[in-house]
Amino acid sequence: MQVKKQEYSIYMGQNNKDQSLDNKNSNQNDEIDLIDLFSIIGNKVSQLFKGIWSMVLAVLVYSYTKIYQFKIIIIIGVLVGGMLGYLSKNTSQYYASKATVKSQFLTGVDFSTELNELNALCTDEGRPMLAKALNLPLATVENISEIVAEGYFVKYRNNLEQDSLYYRALEDETRFQINIKTSVQSITKTEIQEGFDYFFSNNEYIKKRMTIHKENLNRNIETTQKEIEVLNEFSDAYKQIIIQQSKIQSTTKSNSNVLLFKSSEEEGLVKQSGDLALQAMGELALKNEELKDLSTQLILVEPVQFVNRFSELYTVSLSTGGKTLIGMFIGFMIVIGVLLLLDINTFMKKAAKL
């Protein structure tokens, strides 16, 4: 029995050793597999970058070789392209007109959205609707190519940080520059102005806001007028008190048999009446100025105030130097493209054994 126990313990110990050796070998195999995996990934990435660099280097070498071999032809192509660009200095031009507006009813993004919707109609399909919106003949509107509204806050903000105050300013912005582009110069600024006057005057949102604003101004004017009437009554009453006290004092002085005494109460009444009269006159002057300001606002209420009306159409075109440089670049690319096509043709013939 003792011998069997010893044999069993020896057997279990041997099994534990075998299991530990197997676990150790498994961990080593896992480590080797990970090392091989990362090594393979590193080699593939290295091969990818080497391939890209080889491709870039091959393109540079090819370009340098072709430019060196055909430098005379390339120079001629660049000169011809530059000459054609210079000669086209009066082409690819368009005409523009701009106006500055102050919009107190349609502000911020809402104003820009309205003009963007008009701009979306500057297409062959949309121009009939644009002519209706501006109340202009279709023959006039069909030459309008772009309508853009640019807010002055965005125009002159000088890359300020875009925080909550910036977005609030965009929402409440009231001053905009409207830019119109046309393909012909036959459209007059008067036609453009009349079209936009009609458009803003018939905007339903602006009409509702303007009606409410006028009603508020009229109510404020009525209230101010009533306050002025009350102040006039107070001022007249105080003046009457001063006049009456002056008459009483004059009558008392004319009677030589009566000893004159000025009571402190009479002096206080005259002084208080004078102070109140001056105060009422000061408030009356302020109310009159307020009434003038409200009346001016009511007279000047418009759907949109054109601070600067649309200007005469002026020519907009790329500068002569810019067109010359573009022509030179196009001439260079044409020559390189032709040389590339010739090389591709040669390669294809060799591959096809023609």
C-alpha positions in Angstrom: 0.0 0.0 0.0 2.8 2.3 0.9 4.5 1.5 -2.4 1.4 2.4 -4.4 1.1 5.8 -2.7 4.7 6.6 -3.6 4.1 5.5 -7.2 1.0 7.7 -7.4 2.7 10.8 -6.1 5.6 10.3 -8.5 3.1 10.0 -11.4 1.3 13.2 -10.4 4.5 15.1 -10.0 5.6 14.0 -13.5 2.3 15.1 -14.9 2.6 18.6 -13.3 6.1 19.0 -14.8 4.8 18.0 -18.2 1.9 20.5 -18.0 4.1 23.4 -16.9 6.5 22.7 -19.8 3.6 22.6 -22.2 2.3 26.0 -20.9 5.8 27.5 -21.1 6.3 26.3 -24.7 2.8 27.7 -25.6 3.7 31.2 -24.3 7.0 31.2 -26.1 5.2 30.3 -29.4 2.6 33.1 -28.8 5.5 35.6 -28.3 7.2 34.4 -31.5 4.0 34.7 -33.5 3.5 38.3 -32.4 7.1 39.2 -33.2 6.7 37.7 -36.7 3.4 39.5 -37.2 4.8 42.9 -36.3 7.9 42.2 -38.4 5.7 41.4 -41.4 3.6 44.6 -40.9 6.8 46.7 -40.6 8.2 45.2 -43.8 5.0 45.8 -45.7 4.8 49.5 -44.6 8.5 49.9 -45.5 7.9 48.4 -48.9 4.9 50.7 -49.4 6.9 53.9 -48.7 9.8 52.7 -50.8 7.4 52.0 -53.6 5.8 55.5 -53.3 9.2 57.2 -53.2 10.4 55.1 -56.2 7.3 56.2 -58.1 7.9 59.9 -57.2 11.5 59.7 -58.1 10.7 58.0 -61.4 8.2 60.7 -62.3 10.8 63.4 -61.4 13.5 61.7 -63.4 11.2 61.2 -66.4 10.0 64.9 -66.2 13.5 66.2 -66.0 14.7 64.0 -68.9 11.8 65.1 -71.1 12.2 68.8 -70.2 15.9 68.6 -70.9 15.5 66.7 -74.2 12.7 68.9 -75.6 13.5 72.2 -73.9 13.3 74.1 -77.1 9.9 72.8 -77.9 8.7 73.4 -74.3 10.1 77.0 -74.3 8.2 77.6 -77.6 5.0 76.1 -76.1 5.3 78.3 -73.0 5.9 81.5 -75.1 3.0 80.7 -77.4 0.7 80.0 -74.4 1.8 83.3 -72.7 1.2 85.2 -75.9 -2.3 83.8 -76.3 -3.0 84.5 -72.6 -1.9 88.1 -73.1 -4.0 88.5 -76.2 -7.1 87.2 -74.3 -6.9 89.9 -71.7 -10.2 91.4 -72.8 -12.0 88.1 -72.9 -13.6 86.1 -70.1 -15.0 89.2 -68.4 -18.3 89.9 -66.8 -20.1 93.0 -65.4 -21.0 93.7 -61.8 -23.0 96.1 -59.7 -23.3 96.4 -55.9 -25.4 98.1 -53.3 -25.3 98.6 -49.6 -28.5 98.0 -47.6 -29.6 98.2 -44.0 -32.3 95.7 -43.2 -33.9 96.1 -39.8 -36.7 93.5 -40.3 -34.9 90.7 -42.2 -31.6 90.3 -40.5 -28.6 88.0 -40.3 -28.8 84.5 -41.8 -32.5 85.1 -42.8 -31.4 88.0 -45.2 -28.6 85.9 -46.7 -31.0 82.9 -47.2 -33.5 85.1 -49.1 -30.8 86.3 -51.5 -29.4 82.7 -51.8 -32.8 81.6 -52.9 -32.8 84.3 -55.6 -29.3 83.2 -56.6 -30.6 79.6 -57.0 -33.0 80.9 -59.7 -30.1 82.2 -61.9 -30.5 79.2 -64.2 -32.3 78.6 -67.4 -35.1 76.8 -65.6 -35.3 79.3 -62.7 -35.1 82.6 -64.6 -38.8 82.8 -65.3 -39.4 82.7 -61.5 -36.6 85.2 -60.9 -38.3 87.6 -63.4 -41.5 87.2 -61.5 -39.8 87.8 -58.1 -38.1 91.0 -59.4 -41.0 92.1 -61.6 -38.5 92.5 -64.5 -38.8 91.3 -68.2 -37.4 87.8 -68.8 -35.1 89.3 -71.5 -33.4 91.4 -68.8 -33.2 88.8 -66.1 -31.8 86.0 -68.3 -28.4 87.8 -68.4 -28.1 87.9 -64.5 -25.6 85.1 -63.6 -25.2 85.6 -59.8 -26.8 87.3 -56.8 -24.8 87.3 -53.6 -25.3 89.0 -50.2 -22.3 89.6 -48.0 -22.6 90.8 -44.4 -20.3 93.6 -43.3 -19.6 91.8 -40.0 -18.2 88.8 -41.9 -16.5 91.1 -44.4 -14.5 93.0 -41.8 -14.2 90.7 -38.8 -10.5 90.1 -39.4 -10.6 86.4 -38.4 -12.0 87.1 -34.9 -12.6 84.1 -32.6 -15.9 82.5 -33.4 -17.6 82.5 -30.0 -21.2 82.9 -28.9 -20.9 86.7 -29.3 -19.8 86.2 -32.9 -22.8 84.0 -33.8 -25.1 86.4 -32.0 -23.7 89.3 -34.1 -24.3 87.2 -37.3 -27.9 86.6 -36.2 -28.6 90.3 -35.6 -26.6 91.7 -38.5 -28.5 94.4 -40.4 -26.0 95.8 -43.0 -25.2 93.9 -46.1 -23.6 94.4 -49.5 -25.5 92.9 -52.5 -23.4 91.9 -55.5 -25.0 91.3 -58.9 -23.1 89.7 -61.9 -24.3 89.9 -65.5 -23.0 88.6 -68.8 -23.9 91.9 -70.6 -23.7 95.5 -69.9 -27.1 96.4 -71.4 -28.9 96.1 -68.0 -29.1 99.5 -66.3 -28.7 100.1 -62.6 -32.2 101.6 -62.6 -33.7 98.3 -63.7 -31.8 96.4 -61.0 -32.8 98.9 -58.3 -36.5 98.7 -59.3 -36.4 94.9 -59.3 -35.0 94.7 -55.7 -37.3 97.5 -54.5 -40.2 95.4 -55.7 -38.8 92.2 -54.2 -38.3 93.5 -50.7 -41.6 95.5 -50.7 -43.5 92.3 -51.5 -41.7 90.0 -49.0 -44.4 88.8 -46.7 -42.2 88.5 -43.6 -40.9 92.0 -44.0 -44.4 93.4 -44.6 -45.7 91.9 -41.4 -42.7 93.1 -39.3 -42.9 96.5 -40.9 -46.7 96.8 -40.1 -46.1 95.9 -36.4 -43.2 98.4 -36.3 -45.3 101.2 -37.7 -48.1 100.5 -35.2 -45.6 100.6 -32.3 -44.2 103.9 -33.6 -47.7 105.4 -33.9 -48.5 104.3 -30.3 -45.3 105.8 -29.0 -46.0 109.0 -30.9 -49.5 109.2 -29.4 -48.1 108.6 -25.9 -45.4 111.2 -26.3 -47.9 113.8 -27.6 -50.1 113.2 -24.5 -47.1 113.6 -22.2 -46.2 116.8 -24.0 -49.8 118.1 -23.5 -49.6 117.2 -19.7 -46.2 118.9 -19.4 -47.5 122.0 -21.2 -50.4 122.2 -18.7 -48.1 121.8 -15.7 -45.8 124.5 -17.1 -48.6 126.9 -17.7 -50.0 126.3 -14.2 -46.7 127.0 -12.6 -46.3 130.1 -14.7 -49.7 131.3 -13.7 -48.8 130.9 -10.0 -45.7 133.0 -10.4 -47.6 135.7 -12.3 -50.4 135.8 -9.6 -47.8 136.0 -6.8 -46.1 138.8 -8.7 -49.4 140.8 -9.0 -50.1 140.3 -5.3 -46.7 141.6 -4.4 -47.0 144.6 -6.8 -50.4 145.5 -5.2 -49.0 145.3 -1.8 -46.1 147.5 -2.6 -48.3 150.2 -4.2 -50.2 150.7 -0.9 -48.0 153.1 1.2 -50.2 152.7 4.3 -49.4 149.1 4.6 -46.1 147.9 6.0 -44.7 145.3 3.6 -43.5 142.0 4.9 -42.5 139.0 2.8 -43.5 135.9 4.5 -41.3 132.9 4.1 -44.3 130.9 2.8 -44.9 133.2 -0.2 -41.2 133.2 -1.1 -41.2 129.4 -0.9 -44.3 129.1 -3.1 -42.8 131.3 -5.8 -39.4 129.6 -5.7 -41.0 126.1 -5.8 -43.3 127.1 -8.7 -40.3 128.5 -10.7 -38.2 125.3 -10.1 -41.1 123.1 -11.2 -41.8 125.3 -14.2 -38.1 125.0 -15.3 -38.2 121.2 -14.7 -41.4 120.9 -16.8 -39.8 123.0 -19.6 -36.7 120.7 -19.6 -38.8 117.6 -19.8 -40.9 119.2 -22.4 -37.9 119.9 -24.6 -36.8 116.2 -24.2 -40.2 115.0 -25.2 -40.3 117.3 -28.2 -36.9 115.8 -29.4 -38.3 112.3 -28.8 -41.4 113.1 -30.8 -39.2 114.4 -33.7 -37.1 111.3 -33.6 -40.2 109.0 -33.6 -41.7 111.0 -36.5 -38.5 110.7 -38.5 -38.4 106.9 -37.9 -42.0 106.6 -39.1 -41.2 108.6 -42.2 -38.1 106.6 -43.0 -39.6 103.1 -42.4 -38.9 101.0 -45.5 -38.8 97.3 -46.2 -35.0 97.7 -46.7 -33.0 100.9 -46.6 -30.6 101.3 -49.5 -27.7 103.2 -48.0 -25.9 103.1 -51.3 -28.1 102.2 -54.3 -26.9 99.9 -57.1 -23.9 101.3 -59.0 -23.4 101.5 -62.7 -22.2 98.1 -64.1 -18.5 97.9 -64.1 -16.2 95.4 -65.9 -14.6 92.6 -63.8 -11.8 90.5 -65.4 -8.7 88.6 -64.6 -5.6 90.8 -64.7 -3.4 90.8 -67.8 -0.5 89.3 -65.9 -2.7 86.6 -64.5 -4.0 85.6 -67.9 -0.4 85.6 -69.3 0.8 83.2 -66.5 -2.2 80.9 -67.0 -1.5 80.8 -70.7 2.2 79.9 -70.1 1.2 77.1 -67.7 -1.3 75.7 -70.2 1.3 75.8 -73.0 3.8 73.9 -70.8 1.2 71.3 -69.8 0.1 70.8 -73.4 3.7 70.1 -74.6 4.3 67.7 -71.6 1.0 65.9 -72.3 1.8 65.4 -76.0 5.3 64.0 -75.1 3.6 61.6 -72.5 1.1 60.4 -75.1 3.9 59.7 -77.6 5.8 57.7 -75.0 2.7 55.7 -74.1 2.1 55.0 -77.8 5.7 53.8 -78.2 5.3 51.5 -75.1 2.0 50.0 -76.3 3.5 49.3 -79.8 6.4 47.4 -78.1 4.1 45.5 -75.8 1.9 44.5 -78.8 5.1 43.7 -80.9 3.8 45.8 -83.7 
